[in-house]
């Protein structure tokens, strides 16, 4: 009897383990570090038995042809977000960051460069239009019987295609066009939720709250303009004029949010938001022989790691010279990911590489410090491995990411304009290495990050399979995004209650006045 029970349990577990395998997933990735994030999810989904197909523009930078773990549909386009466009945009930002006052930089980023930002979304819109105009392709997509679409909503083409194909939609998300994802789906009181770009924390003075509101309004205006001028037109053409793009963006079944509350400030959230911050992190593997030899040669002083992310592989010559000179003054060895011309001030302690296994290096016991630009991936890997940070933010969310570490005592932030002035960069490195508080605080964040009932990547896979099993997650979605703003904030109720209260006071006033008048008339008659 017991043997039969064990056999039955084994067969049941085998059935259940296979019930979520073999899903058919359509993926809309985007370039750069966003592709790196999506690629990690795709590899894990493939390892669980799912079939993956990516739709990409014919002109692409990161997205390769068919790989062993996904199929590719390449859509012909005349232009795309290629390497030249993206790097040109980023290096223009670097020059402004170095040579302008903060207010001038903010105005340039939010107003002066908005045309380039709009152009990027127009390219994405052209890509979505090319898909939907191709009847053979749309028929092929419909006939493929996909279970869901996995998309990054920083570019909204995948959102429109998901609606066109009537498929459940899962976001691999932190950004949604021009805003942080939470702002679209969850209550976000500006009194204690800092808007990206402000440099604020969740504890703001009055003037900081003023700044928070202004930056929010600027970002929201950009968001509205992009939707109106790019994506709403596509919605009207292919989905019908009754589809509101704002509603469509907020209607995803599941939001896999690439942060967690070890990193993010506490804030309201929603049932269909799943936090997967650090999902790309994993224990370190052994280093290649040449790197291991270099790391071991550091002795008791250890190693400093420097990388400015996926896109920024070189710097203005004078800045690179200053950074190399500062590194040369240190007793530590340095591994610097850099593709520019070799600085003349480079010391014997510094190894320049085109590429490095960043996660494996951060997990090495000899690593003392990570010099980083503040991208979400690098920050989360530093947290995972407990390595303190000296941050040089370059653009977008990087200053705010580093600020979160600085507030927790695990990093020092050196603004780009100050790196080559008064030895700010060198002093920051020396302070973080010499003061054990930074290391201790980062190790505490690492313990908090790892203390979870299920690893973030497995959690992401579970919820993607959950959406496939149940054909969506409608029971987790709120309809709040469909409400007009005056109903969402209950302004109509407040106006009604105010009017009712005023009417009550008016009626009371009239009643008292009438009673007084009646009493006065009686008194006059008696006299």
C-alpha positions in Angstrom: 0.0 0.0 0.0 2.8 2.4 1.0 4.6 1.5 -2.3 1.5 2.4 -4.3 1.2 5.7 -2.4 4.8 6.6 -3.2 4.4 5.7 -6.8 1.2 7.8 -7.0 3.0 10.7 -5.3 5.9 10.5 -7.7 3.6 10.4 -10.8 1.6 13.4 -9.4 4.8 15.4 -8.8 6.0 14.5 -12.3 2.7 15.7 -13.8 2.7 18.9 -11.8 6.4 19.6 -12.6 5.5 19.2 -16.3 2.2 21.1 -16.2 4.0 24.4 -16.4 6.7 23.3 -18.9 6.5 23.7 -22.6 5.0 27.1 -22.7 5.3 29.2 -25.9 6.5 32.7 -25.1 6.9 35.7 -27.4 9.5 38.2 -26.2 9.9 41.8 -27.1 13.3 42.8 -25.8 15.2 46.1 -26.1 18.9 47.0 -26.4 21.7 47.4 -23.9 21.5 46.4 -20.3 17.8 45.8 -20.8 18.7 43.0 -23.2 21.1 41.6 -20.7 18.3 41.4 -18.1 15.9 39.9 -20.5 18.5 37.4 -21.7 18.9 36.0 -18.2 15.2 35.4 -17.9 15.1 33.8 -21.3 17.9 31.4 -20.5 16.2 30.3 -17.3 12.8 29.9 -19.0 14.4 27.8 -21.7 16.1 25.6 -19.0 12.6 25.0 -17.6 11.4 23.6 -21.0 9.7 26.7 -22.5 9.9 27.7 -26.1 11.0 31.3 -26.7 10.7 33.5 -29.8 12.1 37.0 -29.9 10.8 39.7 -32.3 13.6 42.2 -33.1 14.3 44.9 -35.7 16.6 43.9 -38.6 19.0 46.6 -37.5 20.0 45.7 -34.0 23.1 46.0 -31.7 22.8 43.3 -29.0 20.2 40.9 -30.2 21.8 38.0 -32.1 20.4 35.6 -34.6 18.8 32.4 -33.5 20.5 31.0 -30.4 20.3 27.6 -28.9 17.6 28.8 -26.4 15.4 31.1 -28.6 14.1 31.6 -32.1 14.3 34.9 -33.9 11.8 36.8 -36.0 13.7 39.7 -37.7 11.5 42.6 -38.9 12.9 44.8 -41.7 13.2 48.4 -40.6 14.9 51.5 -42.1 16.3 52.6 -38.8 16.7 51.4 -35.2 18.2 52.1 -31.9 21.7 51.1 -33.0 25.0 51.6 -31.3 25.8 54.9 -32.9 22.5 56.5 -31.9 22.7 55.3 -28.3 26.4 56.0 -27.7 26.1 59.5 -29.3 23.2 60.3 -27.0 25.2 59.2 -23.9 28.4 60.9 -24.7 26.5 64.2 -25.3 25.1 63.8 -21.8 28.6 63.2 -20.3 29.9 66.4 -21.9 27.0 68.4 -20.4 27.4 66.8 -17.0 31.0 67.8 -16.8 30.7 71.4 -18.0 27.4 72.7 -16.9 25.7 73.8 -13.7 23.1 71.3 -12.3 20.1 73.4 -13.4 21.5 73.8 -16.9 22.1 70.0 -17.1 18.6 69.3 -15.9 17.1 71.7 -18.5 19.2 70.2 -21.2 18.2 66.6 -20.3 14.5 67.4 -19.9 14.0 69.9 -22.6 17.0 70.2 -24.9 17.4 66.4 -25.5 13.7 65.7 -25.6 13.7 65.7 -29.4 16.2 62.8 -29.4 14.2 61.0 -26.8 11.1 61.4 -29.0 13.0 60.2 -32.0 14.0 57.0 -30.2 10.4 56.2 -29.5 9.4 57.0 -33.0 11.9 54.3 -34.1 10.2 51.9 -31.8 6.8 53.0 -33.1 8.0 52.3 -36.7 9.1 48.8 -35.6 5.7 48.1 -34.1 4.0 49.5 -37.2 6.2 47.3 -39.5 5.1 44.2 -37.5 1.4 45.1 -37.6 1.5 46.0 -41.3 2.9 42.7 -42.3 -0.2 40.5 -42.6 1.9 37.3 -43.2 3.8 38.0 -40.0 0.8 38.8 -37.9 -0.9 35.6 -39.2 2.2 33.7 -38.2 2.2 35.2 -34.8 -1.5 34.4 -34.3 -1.1 30.8 -35.6 1.9 30.2 -33.2 -0.5 30.0 -30.2 1.7 31.9 -27.8 0.8 31.7 -24.2 2.0 35.2 -23.3 4.2 38.1 -24.3 7.2 39.1 -22.2 8.1 42.7 -22.8 10.2 45.6 -21.4 7.8 48.6 -21.4 10.5 51.2 -21.5 9.7 51.0 -25.2 6.0 50.4 -25.7 5.8 48.5 -29.0 5.4 45.1 -27.3 2.5 46.4 -25.3 0.5 47.3 -28.5 1.3 44.0 -30.2 0.2 42.1 -27.0 -3.2 43.8 -27.2 -3.4 43.2 -31.0 -2.8 39.4 -30.5 -5.0 39.4 -27.3 -2.3 37.7 -25.2 -1.5 38.0 -21.5 1.3 40.5 -20.9 4.2 40.2 -18.4 6.6 43.1 -17.9 10.3 42.8 -17.2 10.3 46.3 -15.9 11.7 49.2 -14.0 11.0 52.0 -16.5 7.8 52.7 -18.4 8.5 55.2 -21.2 9.6 58.4 -19.3 8.5 57.3 -15.7 9.4 54.8 -13.1 7.1 51.8 -13.3 5.5 52.2 -9.8 4.2 55.7 -10.7 1.9 54.3 -13.4 0.4 51.4 -11.4 0.7 52.2 -7.6 -0.2 55.2 -5.4 2.9 57.4 -5.3 2.6 60.3 -2.8 5.2 62.9 -3.8 5.6 63.9 -0.1 7.8 60.9 0.6 8.4 59.1 -2.7 11.5 60.6 -4.5 11.2 61.1 -8.2 14.1 59.8 -10.3 16.3 62.8 -11.2 15.8 64.8 -8.1 18.5 63.3 -5.9 16.0 63.2 -3.1 15.5 60.5 -0.5 12.3 59.5 1.2 12.9 62.2 3.8 12.4 65.6 2.1 12.5 69.2 3.2 9.9 71.7 1.9 12.2 72.8 -0.9 13.1 69.2 -1.8 9.4 68.5 -2.1 9.0 71.5 -4.4 11.8 70.0 -6.5 10.1 66.6 -6.4 6.9 67.9 -7.7 8.5 70.0 -10.5 10.6 67.0 -11.7 7.5 64.8 -11.6 5.5 67.2 -13.7 8.4 67.5 -16.2 8.7 63.7 -16.5 4.9 63.2 -16.6 4.6 65.8 -19.4 7.3 64.0 -21.4 5.4 60.7 -20.8 2.1 62.3 -22.1 3.8 63.8 -25.2 5.5 60.6 -26.2 2.2 58.6 -25.8 0.2 61.2 -27.7 2.6 61.7 -30.6 3.8 58.2 -31.0 2.0 55.3 -29.4 -1.6 56.6 -29.3 -1.5 57.0 -33.1 -0.6 53.4 -33.5 -3.3 52.3 -31.1 -5.9 54.3 -33.0 -4.8 52.7 -36.3 -4.5 49.1 -35.3 -6.6 48.7 -32.1 -9.3 51.3 -32.6 -9.9 54.8 -31.3 -11.6 53.5 -28.1 -8.2 52.1 -26.8 -6.4 54.5 -24.5 -2.7 54.0 -24.5 -2.4 55.1 -20.8 -4.8 52.4 -19.8 -3.1 49.8 -22.1 0.3 50.5 -20.5 -1.1 50.0 -17.0 -3.1 46.8 -17.8 -0.3 44.3 -17.9 -1.1 41.1 -16.0 2.2 41.0 -14.1 5.0 43.4 -13.4 8.4 41.8 -12.7 10.0 44.8 -10.9 13.8 44.8 -11.1 14.3 46.2 -7.6 13.6 45.0 -4.0 13.1 46.9 -0.7 16.7 46.3 0.4 17.5 48.8 -2.4 14.3 50.8 -2.9 12.8 53.1 -0.4 9.5 51.7 1.1 6.5 52.7 -0.9 2.9 51.5 -1.8 2.7 48.7 -4.3 0.1 46.4 -5.9 -0.7 42.7 -5.9 0.5 42.0 -9.5 4.0 43.6 -8.8 6.6 40.9 -8.1 10.0 42.1 -6.9 12.9 40.4 -8.5 15.8 42.7 -7.7 19.1 40.9 -8.0 17.6 38.1 -10.1 20.8 38.2 -12.2 23.1 37.7 -9.3 24.6 34.3 -8.5 27.6 32.9 -6.6 31.0 33.7 -8.1 32.7 31.1 -10.3 36.5 30.7 -10.5 38.2 33.4 -12.5 40.2 32.8 -15.7 43.8 32.1 -14.9 45.2 35.5 -15.9 42.7 37.4 -13.8 43.2 35.1 -10.8 46.9 35.6 -11.0 46.6 39.3 -11.1 44.1 39.4 -8.2 46.3 37.2 -6.1 49.3 39.4 -6.8 47.5 42.2 -4.8 48.5 40.7 -1.5 46.8 42.1 1.6 45.8 45.3 -0.2 43.3 43.7 -2.4 41.7 44.8 -5.7 39.5 47.6 -6.9 37.1 46.9 -9.7 35.9 49.7 -12.1 33.2 49.5 -14.8 31.0 52.2 -16.1 28.4 49.8 -17.6 27.3 48.4 -20.9 27.3 51.6 -23.0 30.2 53.7 -21.7 33.4 52.0 -22.6 35.5 55.1 -22.9 35.8 58.6 -21.4 37.0 62.1 -22.4 40.8 61.8 -22.6 41.6 64.3 -19.8 39.1 62.5 -17.4 40.6 59.1 -18.2 44.1 60.5 -17.5 43.0 61.8 -14.1 41.3 58.6 -13.1 44.4 56.5 -14.2 46.7 58.9 -12.2 44.6 58.5 -9.1 44.6 54.7 -9.4 48.4 54.8 -9.7 48.7 56.4 -6.3 46.9 53.5 -4.6 48.5 50.4 -3.0 45.6 48.2 -4.3 45.6 46.5 -7.7 42.9 47.8 -10.1 40.9 46.1 -12.9 39.3 48.6 -15.2 37.0 47.8 -18.0 37.9 50.4 -20.6 38.1 50.4 -24.4 39.5 53.9 -25.0 43.0 54.9 -25.7 45.4 53.8 -22.9 46.0 56.7 -20.5 49.6 57.9 -20.3 49.2 58.1 -16.5 48.4 54.5 -16.2 50.2 52.8 -13.2 51.7 49.4 -13.0 49.0 48.4 -10.6 46.2 48.9 -13.1 45.0 46.3 -15.6 42.7 47.5 -18.4 40.4 44.9 -20.0 37.8 45.0 -22.8 35.5 42.7 -20.9 35.5 41.1 -17.4 33.4 38.6 -15.5 32.0 41.3 -13.3 29.8 39.0 -11.1 32.7 36.6 -10.5 35.1 39.4 -9.7 32.7 41.0 -7.3 32.4 37.7 -5.5 36.2 37.2 -5.1 37.4 37.7 -1.5 40.2 40.0 -2.7 37.8 42.7 -4.1 37.8 45.7 -1.7 35.8 48.2 -3.7 33.6 48.6 -6.8 33.9 51.9 -8.8 30.6 52.0 -10.7 28.3 54.3 -12.7 25.2 53.3 -10.7 23.3 51.1 -13.2 20.8 48.9 -11.5 22.5 45.6 -12.5 25.9 46.6 -11.1 24.5 48.0 -7.9 22.5 44.8 -7.2 25.6 42.6 -7.9 27.6 44.8 -5.5 24.8 44.3 -2.8 24.7 40.6 -3.4 28.4 40.2 -2.9 28.7 42.8 -0.1 31.2 45.1 -1.9 31.1 48.8 -1.1 30.9 51.3 -3.9 32.3 54.6 -5.0 29.8 55.9 -7.6 30.3 58.1 -10.6 26.8 58.7 -11.9 26.6 59.6 -15.6 22.9 59.9 -16.5 19.3 58.8 -16.1 18.6 56.9 -12.8 22.2 56.3 -11.8 22.6 59.2 -9.3 19.4 58.1 -7.6 20.5 54.4 -7.5 23.8 55.4 -5.9 22.0 57.7 -3.5 20.1 54.8 -2.1 23.4 53.0 -1.2 24.8 56.3 0.1 21.8 56.7 2.4 22.4 53.3 3.8 26.1 54.0 4.4 27.5 51.7 1.8 28.7 54.1 -0.9 30.2 57.5 -1.6 28.9 59.4 -4.7 31.3 61.6 -6.7 29.6 63.7 -9.3 31.2 63.5 -12.8 32.0 67.2 -12.8 34.0 66.8 -9.6 36.0 63.6 -10.4 39.0 65.5 -11.7 38.9 68.3 -9.1 40.6 68.5 -5.7 41.4 64.8 -5.6 37.7 64.1 -4.9 37.8 60.7 -6.6 41.0 59.6 -4.8 39.8 60.7 -1.4 36.5 58.9 -1.9 38.3 55.6 -2.7 40.7 56.0 0.3 37.8 56.7 2.6 35.7 53.7 1.6 38.6 51.3 1.8 40.0 52.7 5.1 36.7 53.0 6.9 35.2 49.5 7.6 31.7 51.0 8.1 31.1 51.0 4.4 32.0 47.3 4.0 30.0 46.4 7.1 26.9 48.2 5.9 27.1 46.6 2.5 27.5 43.2 4.0 24.4 43.9 6.1 22.5 44.8 2.9 23.8 41.6 1.3 22.4 39.5 4.2 19.0 41.2 3.9 18.9 40.7 0.2 19.7 37.0 0.4 17.3 36.3 3.3 14.3 35.4 1.1 12.1 32.3 1.0 12.7 31.9 -2.7 15.5 33.3 -4.9 14.4 36.2 -7.1 15.0 34.4 -10.4 13.0 31.4 -9.4 10.3 33.7 -8.1 10.2 35.4 -11.6 9.9 32.1 -13.4 7.1 30.9 -11.0 5.0 34.0 -11.7 5.5 33.8 -15.5 4.4 30.2 -15.4 1.5 31.2 -13.2 0.3 33.6 -15.8 0.6 30.9 -18.5 -1.3 28.4 -16.3 -4.2 30.7 -15.6 -4.2 32.6 -19.0 -3.5 35.9 -17.2 -3.8 37.3 -13.7 -6.9 39.4 -13.9 -7.7 38.8 -10.2 -4.5 40.7 -9.2 -5.1 43.7 -11.4 -6.7 46.9 -10.2 -9.0 49.0 -12.4 -7.8 52.2 -10.7 -6.0 53.2 -13.9 -9.3 53.4 -15.7 -10.7 56.0 -13.4 -10.6 59.7 -14.3 -8.2 61.6 -12.1 -10.9 63.5 -10.2 -12.5 60.2 -9.2 -9.2 58.5 -8.4 -8.5 61.3 -5.9 -12.1 61.4 -4.8 -12.3 65.1 -5.7 -16.0 64.7 -6.7 -16.7 63.1 -3.3 -14.9 65.9 -1.5 -16.8 68.5 -3.5 -20.1 66.8 -2.8 -19.4 66.6 1.0 -18.2 70.2 1.0 -21.3 71.3 -0.8 -23.5 69.3 1.5 -21.7 70.8 4.6 -22.1 74.3 3.2 -25.8 73.6 2.5 -26.2 72.4 6.0 -24.5 75.5 7.4 -26.6 77.7 5.1 -29.8 75.9 6.2 -28.8 76.3 9.8 -28.0 80.0 9.3 -31.3 80.6 7.6 -33.2 78.7 10.4 -31.4 80.7 13.1 -32.0 84.0 11.2 -35.7 83.2 10.8 -36.1 82.3 14.5 -34.3 85.6 15.5 -36.6 87.5 13.2 -39.7 85.9 14.7 -38.6 86.6 18.2 -37.9 90.2 17.3 -41.4 90.7 15.8 -43.0 89.3 19.0 -41.0 91.6 21.2 -42.1 94.7 19.0 -45.7 93.7 19.3 -45.6 93.4 23.1 -44.0 96.9 23.4 
